[in-house]
Each structure stands twice: as structure tokens, then as C-alpha cells.
Amino acid sequence: MKLKLKDRAEEIKRPFLIAGPCSVESEEQVMNVAQDLARDGRTSMLRGGIWKPRTRPNSFEGLGEEALPWLVEAGRSVGLPVTTEVANAKHVELALKAEIDVLWIGARTTVNPFAVQEIADAIKGTDITVMVKNPVNPDLMLWIGAMERLMKAGITDLVALHRGFSVYNHPKYRNVPSWEIPIALMEKMPEIPVICDPSHISGKRAGLLQVSQKAMDLNFTGLMIETHPTPDDALSDPAQQVTPDGLHEIIDQIVLRKEAISGDALDYIELMRAKIAAQDDKLFDMLSNRMKLAEEVGIYKRENDITILQQEHWRKVIENRLGQATDFHLTKEFVRALMDAIHQESIRHQTKVMNPDLKG
């Protein structure tokens, strides 16, 4: 059963919903979940982990090959295609033999081009659908490169899975979404549908709705949400899984907004876009003038043997701007990122005039 999301975009009702347990733990468990998910007809695909790449060796790493027929039978019994993660050629061989409909490549695998190439070689000559999660680190080119390897192997039915990016001890997310990266992927590969994995981004049930709504507002095609009959008893990632009823409650609360704009709405938005563009023109003009001043400072520093970086001054600038963030209705995170970018560009301009004979 082919997913064919990119060929069926017009007929697919958003969100295209992929749900099921983090790990297939028993035949009864996955069958119960499948039946509960199929009850209201909104789930489009059943997921289940067979092989689990865990951070620490004593964690539950999945039941392996014996669980494949359970997942397949659960999906067939309710008319849902099934998907599971593969991390090497052996996994691919076993999954194809078991007639898994859709494979997905996990974040820990996407980060390794050798592993992705091994999988691409293993599925060459098939017409299987493959979903590719972003790599654990925020590297757009690695994500694109993984899909390009699959394309070279003849795989044309590809889907991107956004599950966020690893970070140490974040107060809100298990994996920070860094939405600008999947947005950049949409820009560079508009033919590839993008599905969000709120479970791995949030890491906890309470955050699933917020992440799901954000993904829909950014025009993602669908969602992959981990679902378990008794989440607190799950053998892997219990905190981020929900019951089928909990999943339905989340979907019920999502507001689906239209992408197309017409009539008076289009006139209004075009007017506002023109005003925003005018402000952007002023902003870039000011930035250009700012860099000219930075070059003048660079010339003075060169003539007086003063280093480019003045750490204490920079510390005071950042401290002052962060303190003003609320006054300008901006987040401190945005102000920090903006000032860092401006500072780096200023350093580049000063370096150019201070060391004109050095390349790079």
C-alpha cells in the first residue's frame, strides 16, 4: 500500500495522522491500539517501533523480528497501512519480507550518511514509501542529503518527518523544534510532504497540542503522535505517549486554517505585505549604514593596533539589548539571535578592512 502523499495532496484531509505505540510490546497491545485508533476514521497509518535505538544499553530496545507480524496484522485488521523504523539493511530485509507498507529512517540514522546509504542500497528496486526524520543535530543539508541518497536509489515516494533537534536540558522541549529548518526544507524541496512528530519534540503529553497546532499553522501535511493503551506503563518513552482517547481529544482541538487567500482577505494581506516590505527596506538600509560605521571603526582599530573583539563592551551591549526586549515586544531569544548575527557581520566587515591582504 503506497502512501503517495505528494501525489494525493488534493484528496488528503489534514492532518494526515500517523499514530501507534512508541514500541510494539505485545500482540494484544498493538491490536487494541489499532482498533481504538480506527474507531473514528481519522487515523491514516499505524506506527510501531520494532527496533528501538536507545541511548543507554539497558533500556528496552524493542522486541525485534517477532513483533513484525503483530504490527502488520493489527494494521490489516482495521484497514490501516503500517510503518516502522529501520536502521540498517537487515531491518529493511525483514520489514519488506513482513510486508510493512512504509519505512521510516530515524534521526540517529539520518545523521550517518554511511547508514543511510546502506538502507538506500537495501531498498533499491522497490517502490516502498520512505519517511526520513531530521538528523539529531540541526543540519538541513544532512536531512536533504539523506533524501537525495534515497532518490538516487530510485525511491520516489518520500516524506520528511520533523521531530526536533537534540539539546541539553531544555526547559520546554525534549527536542527543540527550530521551525526555521523544516520551513527551509519546504523551500528547497517543495515536492516533499512534511509531517511533524510532536511526541519527540515535546517529550510530554501536555505539550502535544501546542506543537501540533503550530505544525498545522505552518502548513505541515500531518502529524505522527505516539499512542499507547496505558501510556504510564509503556516500556519506552511513557511521558510523551497518549491514549487513543487522548489523541482524539488533541485532534478535536486543532484549528485547521486555510492556506489559500482570496477576495477582500487577499486585498488586505497584500496591503499589509507592502507595508511590511517597506519597513524591511528601511531595516536593511539601516543595517547597511551600520556596517559602514563598523568599517570606519575597523580602520581606526587597524591604525591603532586595537583588537576587533572588545569583550567587555559586547557584554554590556547584549545586557542592555536583552533588558529592552520586552519594551520592544520581542523575545529575549530573538534579540539574542539578532544581535549575535549583527555582531558577526560587523566583525566580518572590520576584519575585511583590518586585514585586507588576508583571504577567508
BABA-550523 format. One record per residue: x, y, z of N, C-alpha, C, O in turn; residue in one letter. Coordinates in pm, whole numbers, plus 32768, in hexadecimal, padded with zeros to 4 digits. Layout:
BEGIN
XYZXYZXYZXYZA
...
This chain:
BEGIN
80567F898000800080008000805A807C800080A58093805FM
805180CB7F9580A681407F89806881B87FD17FEF81CD7FCEK
80BE82048011808E827D8056806B82E97FF07FFF83247FF5L
80C883047F9380B183637F26807A83E97F55801E841F7F18K
80B2841D7FC18081849E7FF3808F850C7F8C8033855C7F78L
810085127F4A811885827EEF80BD857B7E7480A285E17E35K
808E85027E50803684F37DDE7FA284FF7E057F4C850C7DAED
7F8784FB7E867EFD84FC7EB47EDE85777F097E7E85777F56R
7F2E85DE7EFA7F2286547F517E95868E7F507E6486BC7FB7A
7E55868C7EDB7DD186CA7ED07D65867C7F1B7D0586B77F4CE
7D7585F77F237D0C85A57F5F7D2385887FF37CC885588037E
7D9B85A380267DBA858280B17D8585ED810D7D9F866480FAI
7D3C85C481717D08862181D47D71863582417D9C85D58281K
7D9A86B082557DFA86CE82BD7DB786CA83477D4186ED8352R
7DFE86A083AD7E85866883A57E8485D4837F7E32858883B1P
7EE085AD83277EF88520830C7F3384E7838D7FA1850C83B5F
7EEA848E83CE7F0C846684577F4A83DB845B7F0D83798430L
7FC383D584908009835784A9800E834385408041839A8587I
7FDB82D485717FD582BF86027FEF822D86227FE281D585CDA
80158215869F8034818F86CD809E8195873880D382008754G
80BF81258774811C812587E581AB814387BE81D78125874FP
81F3817D881C82838191880A82C3810A87E9831280FF878BC
82A280A4883882D6801D882282647FB9882082067FC28870S
826C7F5987C5820F7EE987C7823B7E8D883882A87E528834V
81E67E81889E820B7E36891681CB7DAC891D82007D52895EE
815B7D9A88DA81177D1988D680B47D198864808F7D838830S
80897CA2883D80257C9787D37FA27CD787FD7F617D1C87AEE
7F7B7CC2887A7EFE7CFA88AE7F057D9388B27EA67DD7888DE
7F777DC788E17F857E5988ED7F707E9F88697F1F7EFC8860Q
7FB77E7588007FB07EBC87807F287EA7873D7EF87EFF86F6V
7EEB7E3287527E667E1B871A7DFE7E76875C7DA97EAE8718M
7E067E8387DF7DA87EDA88277DB67F6C87FB7D527FB187E5N
7E337F9987ED7E4A802387C27E11803887367DCF809C871CV
7E2C7FDA86DB7DFB7FE786527D637FF1864E7D2C80448605A
7D217F9D869A7C8E7F9F869A7C59802386D37BF8805A869FQ
7C978054873D7C6A80D287787C838148871A7C3181A38710D
7CF5814586D47D1581B3867A7CBA81B586007C99821F85CCL
7C93814085D37C42813785597BB0815B85717B63816B8512A
7B8A816785EE7AFD817686107ABE81F285D27A4B81EC85A4R
7B06826385CF7AC882DD859A7AF682FF850D7ACC836484D4D
7B4C82AB84D47B7182BC84487BD4832B84297BEC834883B4G
7C0E836B848F7C6883DB84747CFA83B3846A7D4B83FD8433R
7D1D833F849F7DA8831084957DC082D7840B7D72828583D9T
7E2D830383CC7E4C82DA83437EB3826A833C7EBC822382D8S
7F02825983A77F6B81F483A67F8C81CB84347F8C821C8490M
7FA9814984457FD0811384C78068810884CF80A780CD8478L
80A1814285388132813B854E814F80E085C480FA80CB861BR
81C980AA85C781F4805B86398288803E862F82B9801585C6G
82D08054869D8360803A869E837D7FA786B0834C7F68870EG
83CE7F6F865883F77EE2865F84857ED8869684A27E8886EEI
84DC7F2D865D85657F39868F85757FC786C4855D8027867BW
859B7FD5874185A28059877F8633807F879C8673804087EFK
866780E6875886F08114877586F2816587F686CF81DC87F5P
8719812988628713816C88E3879B81A789078803817788DCR
87978210895788118256897F886881FD89D888E381FC89CBT
882981B28A33887581608A91885380CD8A7C87E080AC8A5ER
88B580748A8A88A37FE88A6488407F998AB8880F7F318A8BP
88217FC58B2F87C57F7A8B8387327FA38B7086DA7F708BB5N
87197FFF8B12869180288AF4864E7FC08A9B86927F708A5AS
85C97FC28A97857F7F668A41859A7F8A89B085807FFA8985F
85CF7F2B896385F97F4588DA859D7F04887385C57EEE8801E
85237EE6889C84C27EAC883F84CA7E15883C852E7DDA8865G
84607DD7880A845A7D44880584977D0C878684B07C94877CL
84AF7D61872584EF7D3286AC84917CE6864F84197CFD864DG
84CC7C8B860484887C47859684037C0785BD83A47C0A856EE
83FA7BCE8633837F7B87865983057BE4865D82947BB6864FE
831B7C66867082AC7CC4867B827B7CF785F382117D3585ECA
82C67CDF8588829E7D10850482147CDE84D981C17D2F84B0L
81F97C5B84E181757C2D84B581047C63850C80937C7284DCP
811E7C80858B80B57CB985E1808C7D4285AC80157D6185A3W
80F07D93858A80D37E1A855880877E1284D380247E5884BFL
80B77DBC847A80787DB083F77FE87D8084047F8E7DB783C6V
7FD27D1984567F4B7CE384677EEE7D4884A87E797D518484E
7F217D9485087ECE7DFB85497E9F7E6284E27E2B7E8A84E3A
7EFA7E8C848B7ED57EEC84257E727EB383C17E0F7EF3839EG
7E8C7E3883937E337DF983317DA77DE7836A7D447DF48322R
7D9E7DC883EB7D1C7DAB84287CBF7E2484297C457E16842ES
7CF97E9D84237CA77F1684247CB77F6983A57C837FD8839CV
7CFF7F3283447D0E7F7782C47D6E7FEA82C47D5F80478275G
7DD37FE7831B7E36805283207EBE802182F07EE97FB48316L
7F048070829C7F8E804E827C7FE3805D82FA7FBE80A58356P
8055801982FC80AA801A83748136804983528166803982E2V
8176808483B681FE80B783A482538098841D82218096848ET
82D3808184068331806C847483B980A3844D83D480BB83D8T
840D80B784B2849380EF849C84F68082847884F4801584B1E
854D80A1841985BB804883F4863E809384008645810A83E1V
86A5804E842D8725809184438799805183F78809808483F9A
877E7FE083B487E77F9E836787A97F4382FD872F7F3482F6N
87FE7F0782AB87CE7EB4823D87807E3A826E871F7E12822EA
87A97DFF82DE87637D8A831386D57DAF833C86777D648321K
86C57E21837C863F7E4F839F85E87E5E832285747E378321H
86227E9882B985D97EAB823C85AC7E24820485397E1481DDV
86077DC6820185E87D4181CB85737D01821685167CCC81D8E
85787D06829A850F7CC882EB848A7D1482DE84207CD682D7L
84917D9882DA84167DE882CE83D27DD1824883587DC48242A
841F7DCC81DC83E57DB3815983AB7D27815183407D138117L
83EF7CC7818A83BE7C3D818B83397C3281D782E17BE481B1K
832C7C82824182B17C80829182427CD3825181D17CD58283A
82617D1881E282027D6C819881D77DE981E681637E1181E5E
823A7E23822A82257EA98262820F7F0981EE82577F03818AI
81AE7F6281FB81897FB9818B81E8802F8179820980548108D
8213806A81E9826380E481E582D580D6824982C180AB82BAV
834D80FB821E83C180FA827883DE818982A383C381E8825AL
84158196831D844A821B833E84D7820D837384FB81AD83B7W
85278271835285B28278837F85B882DA83F2858D834D83E4I
85ED82AE846485EE82FF84DC865C836784DD86B78366848BG
865083C3853D86AC84348546873C8408855F879A8445852DA
874C839D85AC87D4836E85CB8815832C855288908321854BR
87C4830184F287F782C48478880F832E840D8873832983C5T
87B2838D840287BF83F6839C8843844183AA887A84718346T
8875844C842388EF8498843B896A8452840189D5848E83F9V
895C83D283DA89CE838483AB89BD83618317896E830782F8N
8A0283A482BC89F28388822D8A1182F7820789D582C281AAP
8A6E82B7824E8A8D822B82318A1481D2824C89F5817981FDF
89D081EB82BD895B819C82E088E981B4827E88A481578255A
88D582338258886B825381F8888782108172882C81DB8133V
890482128148892681D380C8890F813C80CD88E38101806BQ
892C8100813F8913806F814E887E8050813D88597FEF80FCE
882B80A48179879A8091816D876D80A980DD871C805E80A7I
87A28113809F877E8132801487A080BD7FB9875180997F61A
881580827FCE883E800F7F7C87E17F987F9487C37F4C7F38D
87B47F89801087607F16803386D47F207FF686957EBA7FDBA
86A27F997FE2861A7FA87FAE86187FCA7F1985AD7FDE7EDFI
868C7FD07EDC86947FEE7E4D86457F867DFE86517F0E7E17K
85F67FB47DA085A77F587D4F851B7F407D8584CC7EFC7D45G
84FB7F777DFA84757F6B7E3184297FEC7E18846280507DECT
83A67FEA7E34835980667E2A8323808E7EB382BA80CD7EBED
836D80687F1C834480847FA68343811A7FC1839581657F8CI
82E78145801482E781CF8045834881DB80BA834C81838110T
8395824680BD83F7825A812883E382E5816583DC8349811EV
83DC82E881E983D683668232845E837A82768496831E82B0M
849083F5826F8516841282A2850D847B831084E584ED82F8V
853284548389853584B683F685B0850F83E9861784E883B2K
85A28589841D861685E3841C868685A78471866A855C84CFN
870385C784538771859684A8876885D38533872686398546P
87AA8594859487A185C4861E87D88651862D87A8869D8681V
883B867485DD887286FB85E38832875285778806871D8510N
882B87D5858B87E6882E852D8836884684AD887188B0849CP
883887E38456888687EA83DA882887CD8364880A87598347D
87FB88368322879D882782B387D887D58241879287848205L
885987E88224889587A281B4889D870B81CC889286BC816EM
88B086E2824988AE8652826888258616824D881985A88219L
87BE8660827187348634825C8719862781C686E585C18198W
873C868F817B8729868C80EA877E861E80AC875185D68053I
87FA861280DB885485AD80A4881F852080B4883084CD805BG
87DF8505812687A68481813C873A846380D4873483F5809EA
86E584C780B8867C84B1805686B584A67FC88681845B7F75M
871F84F07FAE875E84E67F2A879A845C7F13879684297EA3E
87D1841F7F7C880783977F6F879883347F4B87AC82DA7EFAR
872483467F8886B382EF7F6B867F83077EDE865982A87E98L
867D83857EB4865283A47E2C86AF83617DC58681832B7D61M
873083647DE0879183267D84877E82907D7D87A482507D1BK
874382567DE8872681C67DE986A081A87DA7867681347DA2A
865D82107D7485E181FA7D2D856482087D8084F681EA7D51G
857282357DFD84FE82487E5484C282D17E37850283387E4BI
844682D17E088406834F7DE1839C837D7E44837783F27E45T
836B83227E98830083457EF7833F83617F7F834B83087FD3D
836883DE7F9383B18405800B83608468805E831684BA8028L
8370845F80E0832F84B9813E839784E381A683E7849081D1V
8396856181CE83F08591823783A6859082BC833285B882C4A
83E98563832483B3856383AC840385C48402847C85B58412L
83BF8627843984018689848F83EA86638520837986678551H
8457863E8567844B861485F3849D866B865284B1864886C6R
84CE86DC861F851C8735867385AD870A867D85D586A38646G
85FE875C86C7868E874986C986C0874287598690878887B2F
872186EB876E875386D087F4878E874C883587D1879D87F5S
8773875988B687A787C9890487B3879989948768874189BFV
880E87D389DD882287A98A6787C487F38AC587C7886E8ACFY
877187A88B09872487DC8B7B86D388598B5986DB88BE8B9FN
868688528AEF863188C38ACB85B888C88B29857F885F8B47H
858F893E8B57852189468BB8849889238B7E843C89048BC9P
848989288AFA840589138ABE83FE88988A64839C884E8A69K
846588828A13845F881A89AE84C187A889CB852B87BC8A06Y
849A8732899F84FA86C3899F855B86D8892B85D486C7893BR
852586FD88B8857687218843854087A4880D84CB87AD87E8N
8595880B88088563888F87DF8533888B874E8577885186F9V
84C088C68731848988BC86A984D98906863E84DF88D885CCP
851589788661856189C585FD851389C78578854289958512S
849C8A01857D844089FC850B847D8A32848B84528A0E841EW
84E18A888497851C8AC2841E855C8A5783C6856B8A6B834DE
858489E4840185C5897C83B185618930835A857A892282E2I
84F288FD8390849188BF83358456892282D1843388FC8262P
844A89A282F8841A8A078299847E8A14822584578A2081B1I
84FF8A12824785668A1881DE8561899B8186857789A3810DA
8542892981C2853488AE817384C188BB811084CD8893809CL
845188F3813E83DF890880E584038963807083D389518000M
845889C4808C84838A22802384DA89DB7FBC84C989EF7F43E
853789877FEB859689477F92855E88CA7F4E858688A77EDFK
84FF88867F9284C7880B7F5A842D88127F6783F387C47FB3M
83ED886B7F1E835D88807F2F830888077F0B829487FE7F33P
834387A97EC182F787317E9A82EF86C97F0982A386697EFDE
833C86DB7F75834086797FE282DD86A0804F82ED870C808AI
8278864E806E821E866C80DD826B8668816182C9861A8170P
824386BB81C0828586BF8243821E869F82B081B586DE82B9V
8240863D830181EB861383718234863283F282AD861B83FCI
81ED86648454822A868884D582178618853981B085D6853BC
827C8604858C827985A185F8827885EC867E82E185FE86BCD
8200861786AB81F8866387298227861487A2825386508805P
821D858F879D8243853D881182D58552883482F7856788A9S
832C854D87CF83BB855A87EA83E685EB87FD844A8606883FH
839B864987C683BB86D587DD839886FB886D83EA873588B4I
831F86D9889682F28700891C833086AA8988836486DD89ECS
832B86268975835E85CC89DC82FD85B68A4F8319856B8AACG
828A85F88A47822585E78AB0819A86038A76818B86528A19K
813785C08AAF80AF85CA8A79807B86598A78803786828A1AR
809C86A58ADE8064872C8AED808987878A79804387E88A5EA
80F5876A8A35812187C389C980F68799893E811487DE88DDG
80AF87298932808F86F388AE8032874F885E8046876487E6L
7FCD878588A07F6D87D988577FB0885688227F9A887C87AEL
800188978873804289148848809B88FC87CF80988948876EQ
80EB889187D581458874876480F4884D86E9811588768679V
808C87FD86FC803887D3868B7FF6884B86477FF2885385CCS
7FC288A786987F82891E865F7FE6897286117FC789A585A5Q
805E8981864980C589CF860480E6898F857C80F689D58518K
80F0890B857A811088C684FD80A288DB849580BF88F0841FA
802688D684C17FB788ED84647FB5897D84337F96899883BEM
7FD589DA848B7FD98A678464804A8A83840080448AE383B3D
80B08A2E8402811F8A3B83A4810989E58328816389D382D7L
809089B1831B8066896982A280AC88E3829080C288B7821FN
80CF88A183008101881882F6809187BE82C4801B87DC82D7F
80B687528283805286F6824D800E86A482BA7F97868882B2T
805B867D8320802086268385806E8620840680C9866E841EG
804585BF845A807E85AE84DF809B851A84F8805284C284C9L
810584FF854181218479857481238482860C817B84C38646M
80C28441864D80B4844D86DE80B183C1871D8061836C86F6I
810983AC877E8112832987BE809A8310881980768363886CE
805D829A88077FE0827A884B7FE981EE88878012818F8844T
7FC181E289057FD1816689527F54815189A67F1B81B389D7H
7F2680D489B77EAC80BF8A077EBB80EB8A987E5C811C8AD5P
7F3380D98AD17F4E81058B5B7FD881468B5C803A81068B82T
7FE181C68B34806382078B2080C281FF8B97813A81ED8B85P
808E820D8C0F80E7820D8C84812D81878C97819381808CDCD
80F8811F8C5B813580998C66818C80778BEE81C280098BE7D
819C80D38B9181E880B98B17827880978B3782B280CD8B95A
82B2803F8AE7833D80158AFD83A280788AC48419806F8AE0L
837280D88A7583CB81408A41837D81C38A35830981C38A0BS
83BD822F8A59838682B78A4E82F682C58A8182A082F68A37D
82DA829D8AFC825082A58B2F821A83348B3881A383498B21P
826E83948B59823E841C8B73820684608AF881B284BA8B04A
823284388A818208847E8A078199843689BC816D84658953Q
816A83C489EF8100837A89AC8078839B89E8806C83BD8A5EQ
8011839089957F8883A989C17F32832F89A27F5882DA8951V
7EBF832789E27E5F82BF89C07E1B82E4893C7E2183578912T
7DDB828388FB7D8F82A688827D268312889C7D13836A8849P
7CE2830B890F7C818374892F7CC683FB893F7C9284628914D
7D3C83F989807D888475898F7DB284AF89097DB1852888F5G
7DD6845788AC7DFA848388257D8284C587E27D90852F87A4L
7D0E848687ED7C9684BE87AD7C74854887E87C4685A087A0H
7C8B855988687C7285DB88A77CCE8646886D7CA586B78856E
7D4C862088577DAB867F881C7D7F86A6878F7D7D871C876DI
7D5D8644873F7D35865F86B57CB786B686B17CAA870E865CI
7C5B869C870F7BDF86EB87157BFA877F872F7BAE87D58703D
7C66879C87767C828827879C7CD5887287357CDF88ED873CQ
7D10882D86D57D63886F86727D0C88C186147CA7889185E1I
7D34893C85FE7CF08994859E7D38898A85197DAF89A88510V
7CF0896184B17D2B8956842C7D0A89D483DD7C9689F083C0L
7D718A1D83BB7D608A9B83747D848A8982E17DD98A3782BFR
7D458AD5828B7D5A8AC581FB7DD68B1081CD7DF98B798203K
7E188AD881697E8F8B1881307E698B7C80C47EA58BE780B9E
7E048B5980747DDD8BAF80047D9E8C3180377D528C318098A
7DBF8C9E7FF37D888D2280177D468D5D7F9C7D7E8D577F2EI
7CD08D967FAC7C8A8DD17F3A7C328E457F687C1E8E5A7FE0S
7BFF8E907F077B9F8EFA7F247BD78F687F7B7C4B8F917F6CG
7B838F997FD77BAA900780307C228FE280877C78903580A4D
7C278F6380AF7C988F3781047D1B8F4680B97D7F8F7280F2A
7D1B8F2280397D948F2F7FE97DBB8FC17FDA7E318FE47FE4L
7D5A90177FC27D7690A77FB47DB690DF80337E17912A802ED
7D7C90B780A67DB190EA81257E3E90B7813E7E9791048164Y
7E53903781297ED78FFD81467F40903580E67FB1904E810FI
7F1C904980697F7C9084800A7FA1911280358015913A802AE
7F3E915E80687F5A91E580997FBC91E0810D801B922E8112L
7FA49184816B7FFB917981DF8086914581B880EA916E81F1M
808A90EC8156810C90BB8127815D912D80EB81D7913280FDR
811A918880A5816091FB806A8199925580D78208928880CBA
814C92678142817C92B981B281F3927681F7825492B8821CK
81E991F38207825891AA824682D591B181EF834391C48221I
82C391A3816C833591AB811183799234811983F3923E8112A
8328929B812983619322813683B4932E81B5841E936B81B5A
838392F3822183CF92F3829E844F92A1829084B892C682C5Q
84469232824784BE91E082308526923081E2859E922781FDD
84F7927E817F855692D0813285A19331818E861A93428182D
8557936E81EA859693CB824985F8938082A4866593B182C2K
85CD930B82CE862192BB832886A6929882E7871192A78324L
86A09268826A871C92438226877392BD820687EE92B48206F
8732932D81EC877E93A781D587C993D08254883C93FA824ED
878593C382C587C593E3834688379381836488A093AA8396M
882393038345888C92A0835D890692BD8305897892AE8330L
88EC92E58289895A9307822F89AA937D82668A25937B8265S
896393E3829689A7945782D189F39431834E8A5F94658369N
89B993D6839B89FC93AB84168A82936883F48AE5937E8439R
8A849316838B8AFE92D083668B689330832F8BE09318833DM
8B3A939C82F18B9B940282C38BDF9441833B8C57945C8338K
8B92945A83A58BCD948F84218C2E942A845D8C9894508490L
8C0993A984598C629341848E8CE6934084438D50932C847FA
8CE2935683BF8D5D935A83728DB493D2839A8E2E93C8839FE
8D74944283B58DC094B783E48E05949984698E7794C0847FE
8DBC945484C18DF8942C85418E6C93CD85288ED393D4856BV
8E5C937184C58EC6931284A48F43935984758FB293328499G
8F3393C184248FA6940D83F48FF0944D846A906A944A8471I
8FA3948684C68FE194C5853B902A945C85909099947685C0Y
8FEE93E985A2902E937F85F190AF935085AD9113933685F0K
90AC934685289123931C84DF9195938084F29208935A8508R
917293FF84EA91DA946784F6921094738584927D94A78598E
91C5944385E591EF944F8671920793C786B4921193BF872EN
9211935E8663922F92D7869591D192AD870791FE92828772D
915092BA86EE90EA9293875090A29216871B9083920F86A4I
908891B787719047913C87458FB69156871A8F7691B48749T
8F86910286C08EFC910F86918E9B90F987048E44914C871DI
8EA8908887488E4A906687B28E6B90B188328EDA90A58868L
8E0C90FC88628E17914088E28DAF9100893F8D3B912A8945Q
8DDB909B89858D7F904189CB8D2890898A328CB0906F8A3AQ
8D6290E28A808D1791248AE98CAB91808AAC8C3B91888ADEE
8CCF91C58A408C6C921989FC8BFA91C489C58B8591E789D3H
8C1D915589888BB790FD894E8B5B90C689BB8AE290BB89A6W
8B9390A48A2D8B4190728A9C8ADB90DB8AC78A6790BA8AE1R
8B0591588ACE8AAA91C48AF78A3E91DC8A8E89CA91F58AAFK
8A6591D48A0D8A0391E689A18995917C89A9891E919B89A2V
89C090FE89B8895F909089BF8906909E8A39888C908E8A31I
894190BC8AA888F590CC8B25888C913A8B16881A912A8B41E
88B291A98AD9885792188AC587E591F28A668771920E8A83N
880491B389F4879E91918992873E912689C786C6912C89ADR
877290C78A10871990618A4986BA90A08AAF864790778ABBL
86EB91048AF5869791498B568629919A8B1485C391B88B52G
863C91BE8A9585D8920B8A4B857691B489FD851791E889C2Q
858C913089FA853C90D789A584A790E789BC845A90F4895DA
847E90E78A3A83EF90F28A5A83B691788A2A8345917D89FAT
840591E28A3883D592678A0C83B792698977835E92B1894AD
8401921A892A83ED92158899839191A3886F8381918887F8F
8354916088D282F990F088B7833F907F886B830690428811H
83BB90658891840B8FFB885484378F9A88C084448FBF8935L
844F8F1E889984828EBD88FA85198ED0890A855D8EFF88AFT
854A8EAB897F85DA8EB4899686268E57893886968E76890EK
85E98DE68917862A8D8888BB863F8DC7883286A88DB887F5E
85D88E10880385E48E518780864C8EC0878586A08ECD872BF
86478F1287EF86A78F8087FB87358F4B8800878F8F8387C2V
87498EE0884987CF8EA5885487FF8E7487CB88708E9087A3R
87A88E2C878387CE8DF7870087EA8E69869D88498E63864FA
87968ED086A287A78F42864788298F8C866388758FAA8607L
88438FA886E288BD8FF2870589398FA086E7899F8FD886BDM
89338F1C86FC89A58EC786D989C08ECC86438A338ED48618D
89558EC885F389678ECD856189A18F53853689FB8F5884E2A
896F8FC0856E89A29045854D8A35905285778A879089852FI
8A54901D85EE8ADD902686208B3D8FD985C68BAB900985A9H
8B158F62859A8B6C8F1385438B818F5884BC8BEF8F538485Q
8B198F9684888B288FDF840A8B81905A841E8BCF907C83C6E
8B75909B84918BCB910D84B08C5D90E184B88CB691258485S
8C75907084F98CFD903A85028D33901C84758DA890378459I
8CDE8FE4841E8D0A8FC783968D359046834D8D9C90498309R
8CE690AF835C8D08912F831B8D88916983548DDC919C8309H
8D98916383D78E12919984138E8C914683EC8EF7917D83D4Q
8E7A90C383E48EE9906B83BB8F16908C832D8F8D908B830FT
8EB690A982D78ED490C9824B8F2D9144823F8F89914681EDK
8F1291AA82918F62922582868FE1921D82DA9042926282BCV
8FE391CA8342905A91C1839690C29163835A913A9176836EM
909390FF831090F0909F82D590D1908F823F90A990238213N
90E190F881F290B890F3816491059091811190D6906880A7P
917B906A813D91CE901080EC91B78F7D810D91EC8F2480CAD
91678F648177914D8ED9819D90C88EA9816490648EF0816AL
90CA8E34812D90508DFB80F390098DA4815A90478D6B81B3K
8F848D9B814A8F368D4281A08EFD8D8B82188EB98D4E826AG
